[in-house]
Amino acid sequence: MTPPRWLSGPVADVPPLLQPVAHALLETADEIRRVSRSLDPVTLRARPGGVAPVAFHLLHLAGSSERLFAYARDRELTVEQRARLALEKMPDEIPLDGLVEETVATLEALVDDLTRVAPEVLLEPRGVGAKRLPSTVLGLLVHAAEHAQRHCGQLVTTVRVVRGGEP
C-alpha cells in the first residue's frame, strides 16, 4: 500500500513551509481518483437526504481552491472563475463530462503554482473577495488545502451513502 502523501517525503520544488499544502492538495487528488473509478451520472447528481451532490463538491473544491490561490497572488478573479462560481450555485446544471479529470488537473496545477511562491511573501496581507476581508498569503494557501480536503470528505461520504455503504 502506498503511504499517504504527507508520509511520502517532500514534493519537489515546493518551499518547506508549503509542503503541508502540497501534500493535502495531492492527497485530495488521489482520493478523487480512487473514488471516481466507478462514478456514474446518477451518483454524481444524487442528493441523499438533500445534501449537495458529488458533482458540486468536485466543481467547488477545484473552483474555490483556484479562487483562494488568486487572492493569495493578489489578483482579481477572472471571468472564467466568476462563471465557475455562478455555476456552483446551480449544481444540477454542472456538466459532468471531464469533471473528475478537470478537478484533478486543477489541484495538480495548484501544487505546481506552490513552487513559485517565495517564502518571504507568506505573511504578506491579502484581501479576500469583494469586501477584501483580511488574510495572508499563507492563510489563503492553507485554507485552500483544508477546504479542498473537507469537500473531498463530503464527496466520499456522499458516494458511500448513494451506494448503500459500499466504498
PyMOL commands that set and color helices and strands:
alter all, ss='L'
color gray80, all
select helices_A, chain A and resi 5-7+16-36+41-45+48-50+54-72+79-88+91-93+99-114+119-121+137-162
alter helices_A, ss='H'
color red, helices_A
select strands_A, chain A and resi 125-128+133-136
alter strands_A, ss='S'
color yellow, strands_A
deselect
rebuild
show_as cartoon
